[in-house]
Amino acid sequence: MTTTPALSPRAMMSLLVNASKAMDVLETALDLGLLDALEPGPVVLGELADRFDVRPLRLYKFLDCLESLGFVERKETGDDITGASYRAVPGLRAAVLAVVGPGSIERDRDRYPWRRLHGRLAESLRGEVGMTDDDFAWPPKTDEQTAAFERSMAVGLGPVLEVFGQHAGRLWTGRQRFLDVGGGDGTLAARVLADAPQLRADVYNLPAVAPLVEQTRAGCVDPGRLGFVGGDFFAEPLPTGYDTIAFVRVLHDWPNEVSRMLVEKAYAALPPGGQLLICEEFRTPDRLAMQFFWSYFLIGVDTCVSRLREVSYYTGLLTGIGFERIEVLPGGWELVTARKPAG
């Protein structure tokens, strides 16, 4: 999606204080079908008003709201506002649907008790207010907390499924066994199996997650090829016998020394020529914006950072440990691939 030039701090503050109204405009534009008309544009205001049976002058102001957000481009060559033409920036409809639709990550995150911090951030920064283990424990301390966390993480898997599917032929040709470390409820592993008929996949996670994987297995394209291995990657080596190991949204939850320890365990577990995959939100302006909820919420949690790192951190880490043929594959989220030397 293209964007307008960065706004001044003063203009940005005006938009932020009116954020609920901006969302009303965007949801209305989606519901009316205006975004479908605007995105392929350009489309003239008079035609839009006729098509959607709305008053031109009111529509003009409605479109000003979208323009102020940087979501439409306008050309107005005369005084007759019905002749003004508009085009939405590419990807706007999909973005609005992702945020307000049934699979919205933002709506899922909103159920966390972030209001405990609202208006009390100064106290929280001083350590006087924070999340209790009943609010959010990290790492999860009970089976119920583990299961709830994994369900929540499955909601945000869209970009991961997309990039794994996009590069399926390259990732799985000649591969036989895949271990998804911390692989949640098995959604990613099940998707991978659909793209690679020869592959068997196991999710490696805390035993409390096993029932979630079993539920996913029931709907898998071939349930016999999806398994579960219970364990704790802090307490034991990673399982062997897999030619591909993945860390998906795992490493950013831990300090550098823990991330390095996990990647070293993967190196030890892989056979010569084995493949390591790393996929998570690497630090860019877009990803940092989409991470805003966790950055805010985790102010009240001292045991977790959700540390977005630049992709160069991971490529350097992999090189230092001994991996080779390191590549960053493009996608909604980038996918880092690396090979253990063949011998």
Backbone hydrogen bonds, N-H to C=O, Kabsch-Sander energy under -0.5 kcal/mol:
donor,donor_aa,acceptor,acceptor_aa,energy
12,M,8,S,-2.7
13,M,9,P,-2.2
14,S,10,R,-1.6
15,L,11,A,-1.9
16,L,12,M,-2.6
17,V,13,M,-2.2
18,N,14,S,-0.8
18,N,15,L,-0.6
19,A,16,L,-1.6
22,A,18,N,-2.2
23,M,19,A,-2.3
24,D,20,S,-1.5
25,V,21,K,-2.2
26,L,22,A,-2.3
27,E,23,M,-2.7
28,T,24,D,-2.2
29,A,25,V,-2.5
30,L,26,L,-2.1
31,D,27,E,-2.8
32,L,28,T,-2.7
33,G,29,A,-0.9
34,L,29,A,-1.2
35,L,29,A,-1.4
37,A,33,G,-1.2
38,L,34,L,-2.7
39,E,35,L,-2.2
41,G,37,A,-0.7
43,V,86,Y,-2.2
45,L,84,A,-3.0
46,G,82,T,-2.5
48,L,44,V,-2.2
49,A,45,L,-2.9
50,D,46,G,-1.9
51,R,47,E,-2.7
52,F,48,L,-2.5
53,D,49,A,-0.6
53,D,50,D,-0.6
54,V,49,A,-1.9
59,L,55,R,-2.6
60,Y,56,P,-2.4
61,K,57,L,-1.4
62,F,58,R,-2.2
63,L,59,L,-2.8
64,D,60,Y,-1.6
65,C,61,K,-1.6
66,L,62,F,-1.4
67,E,63,L,-2.5
68,S,64,D,-2.6
69,L,65,C,-1.1
70,G,67,E,-1.7
71,F,66,L,-2.3
72,V,66,L,-0.5
73,E,87,R,-2.9
75,K,85,S,-2.4
81,I,79,D,-0.9
83,G,80,D,-2.0
84,A,81,I,-1.5
85,S,75,K,-2.7
86,Y,43,V,-2.1
87,R,73,E,-1.8
88,A,38,L,-2.2
89,V,71,F,-2.3
92,L,89,V,-1.6
95,A,91,G,-2.2
96,V,92,L,-2.7
97,L,93,R,-2.6
98,A,94,A,-2.1
99,V,95,A,-1.5
100,V,96,V,-2.5
101,G,97,L,-2.1
104,S,101,G,-1.5
108,D,104,S,-1.5
109,R,105,I,-2.7
110,D,106,E,-1.5
111,R,108,D,-1.3
112,Y,109,R,-1.9
114,W,112,Y,-2.3
116,R,113,P,-1.5
117,L,114,W,-1.9
118,H,114,W,-0.8
120,R,117,L,-2.8
124,S,120,R,-2.3
125,L,121,L,-3.2
126,R,122,A,-1.5
127,G,124,S,-1.5
128,E,123,E,-2.7
129,V,123,E,-0.8
131,M,300,G,-3.0
135,D,132,T,-0.6
136,F,132,T,-2.5
146,T,142,T,-2.4
147,A,143,D,-2.5
148,A,144,E,-2.4
149,F,145,Q,-2.3
150,E,146,T,-2.3
151,R,147,A,-2.1
152,S,148,A,-2.0
153,M,149,F,-2.3
154,A,150,E,-1.7
155,V,151,R,-0.8
155,V,152,S,-0.8
156,G,152,S,-0.6
156,G,153,M,-0.9
157,L,154,A,-1.3
160,V,157,L,-0.7
161,L,157,L,-2.7
162,E,158,G,-2.2
163,V,159,P,-2.1
164,F,160,V,-2.3
165,G,161,L,-2.3
166,Q,162,E,-2.5
167,H,163,V,-1.5
168,A,165,G,-1.2
171,L,167,H,-2.2
172,W,168,A,-2.4
173,T,169,G,-1.0
175,R,172,W,-2.1
178,F,200,R,-2.6
179,L,244,T,-2.7
180,D,178,F,-0.5
180,D,202,D,-2.7
181,V,179,L,-0.9
181,V,246,A,-2.1
182,G,204,Y,-3.6
183,G,180,D,-1.4
183,G,204,Y,-0.6
184,G,182,G,-0.7
186,G,183,G,-2.1
190,A,186,G,-2.6
191,R,187,T,-1.9
192,V,188,L,-2.6
193,L,189,A,-2.1
194,A,190,A,-1.3
195,D,191,R,-1.0
195,D,192,V,-0.9
196,A,192,V,-1.1
199,L,196,A,-1.7
200,R,176,Q,-2.1
201,A,225,R,-2.9
202,D,178,F,-2.6
203,V,227,G,-2.1
204,Y,180,D,-2.3
205,N,203,V,-0.6
205,N,229,V,-1.6
209,V,206,L,-2.5
210,A,207,P,-1.6
212,L,209,V,-1.0
213,V,209,V,-1.8
214,E,210,A,-2.4
215,Q,211,P,-1.8
216,T,212,L,-2.0
217,R,213,V,-2.9
218,A,214,E,-1.5
219,G,215,Q,-0.7
219,G,216,T,-1.2
220,C,217,R,-1.3
225,R,222,D,-2.5
226,L,223,P,-1.3
227,G,201,A,-2.7
227,G,225,R,-0.5
229,V,203,V,-3.2
231,G,205,N,-2.1
235,A,232,D,-0.8
236,E,232,D,-1.4
241,G,269,A,-0.6
243,D,177,R,-1.1
244,T,177,R,-1.4
245,I,275,Q,-2.4
246,A,179,L,-2.3
247,F,277,L,-2.6
248,V,181,V,-0.7
248,V,246,A,-0.5
249,R,247,F,-0.6
249,R,279,C,-2.2
253,D,250,V,-1.5
254,W,251,L,-1.8
259,S,255,P,-2.5
260,R,256,N,-2.7
261,M,257,E,-1.8
262,L,258,V,-2.4
263,V,259,S,-2.3
264,E,260,R,-2.5
265,K,261,M,-2.0
266,A,262,L,-2.0
267,Y,263,V,-2.3
268,A,264,E,-2.2
269,A,265,K,-1.8
270,L,266,A,-2.0
273,G,340,K,-1.5
273,G,341,P,-0.5
274,G,271,P,-2.6
275,Q,243,D,-2.8
276,L,338,A,-2.9
277,L,245,I,-2.5
278,I,336,V,-2.4
279,C,247,F,-2.1
280,E,334,E,-0.6
282,F,280,E,-1.0
283,R,309,R,-2.3
284,T,282,F,-0.7
288,L,284,T,-2.6
289,A,285,P,-1.8
290,M,286,D,-2.2
291,Q,287,R,-1.2
292,F,289,A,-1.5
295,S,291,Q,-2.3
296,Y,292,F,-2.4
297,F,293,F,-3.3
298,L,294,W,-2.7
299,I,296,Y,-1.4
300,G,297,F,-1.5
301,V,298,L,-1.8
304,C,301,V,-0.6
307,R,252,H,-3.1
308,L,306,S,-1.0
313,Y,310,E,-1.7
314,Y,310,E,-0.7
315,T,311,V,-2.0
316,G,312,S,-2.1
317,L,313,Y,-2.2
318,L,314,Y,-2.8
319,T,315,T,-1.9
320,G,316,G,-2.4
321,I,317,L,-1.7
322,G,318,L,-1.2
323,F,318,L,-2.2
324,E,339,R,-3.0
327,E,337,T,-2.4
329,L,327,E,-0.6
329,L,335,L,-3.4
333,W,159,P,-0.6
335,L,329,L,-2.2
336,V,278,I,-2.9
337,T,327,E,-2.6
338,A,276,L,-1.7
339,R,324,E,-3.1
340,K,274,G,-2.7
